[in-house]
């Protein structure tokens, strides 16, 4: 019985993740990255940021991008928040759907990210 409950719970989580991914609008994500001028810091192709301490965003996992934006929106004084005044300013007006769309767009881009060398 316990295994059945766990299997059902995992299935529900998987279905909700799939629904979120299906609900993402890549085109809208592209429009939002232009609106907020993300390329000004993260590079025109999101692979060459202007500062080496800034992350490469192209090809990054969509859910990671959405989570990071949400953490910037929460701010450093909140649980699981990130403290960066510039990113916080960009993230504050974003809705959850905006973050999902931006994540989907950035995940769809060709990436120079490497797992190992």
N, C-alpha and C positions, 0 to 999 in steps of 0.2 A: 504494500500500500504506500509506504514511504517513497519507494522508487517511482511509483506512478505520479505522486504529487510533485516530486522534483522534475520529472519529465514534462508534466503539464506546465509547470512554472517556467522551465527553460523554453518551452514552445511559445508561451505567451510573450516572453522577453524577445525572442527571436522575431516573432510576428510584429511586435511594436517597432523594433529596429528597422525591419524591412519596410514598414509603413512610413517611418520617418524618412528613410532613404528615397522611397518612391515619391514622397511629397516634396522633395527638394527641387527647386527650380534653378538650374545651372545658369540660364540666361539672366535671370533676376540677380543671381549672385554676382555675375560679371558686372551688371549695371551698378550694383551696390559698391563693388570695389572701385569702380570709376568715380562714383559719387563721393566716396570718402577718401579718394586719392591714395589708396593703399600702396600703389606702386611708387609713390614719392619716397618711401622708406624701404620697401621690400623689393624694389627693382621692377623694371618694366615687364619682365617675364616672370617675376616672383621667384627667380632663381639666383639673383645677384643683388642682395640688399646693399644699401649705401654704406652700411657699417657692419663689420664682421660679427658683431654681437647680436644683430637682428636676425631672426630666423628666416630661412628659405621656406616659402609657403607652398610653392608649386608641388603638386603630387602628395602633399601631406594628407593624412587621413581626415575625412570630412568631419567625423565626430570629434576628433581632437581639436580641430579649428573651432568648431561650435563651442566645445567645452572651454577652450582657452578664452574665447571672446566673452563667454559668460563669466568666467573668473575675473577678467578685467572689469567687467560691468559691476561685479560685486565689490571689487576693490580689495586692497591689502588688509583692511581692518576686519574683514568678514572671514568666516570659515571657508577655506579653499579658495580664497580670493587672490588676485595678483595685483601687486602694487607697481603701477607705471602710469603716471599722470597723463601721458600722451595717449596711450592705448585706452585708458579709462575714458578719456574724452570722446574717443571714436566709438567705443562700445556702449556707452550709456544710452544713446537713442535707439540702439538696435533691438528689435523684437526677437523672440526665440526663432521665429521663421526666418528672419533676416540672417541670423547666425547660421542656421542650417543651409540656407541658400548660398551664402558666402563659402561655407565649408565645401559644399558640393562643387562649386565652381573651381575653387583652388585645387581640390582633389582631382579634377578632370584635366588639369594642365600637365604638360610634359615636365618631368622632374629631373633634377641633377642630384637628388638625395641618394646617398649610398648607405647600405646597411653595414658593409664591411669592405676593407681593401685588401 
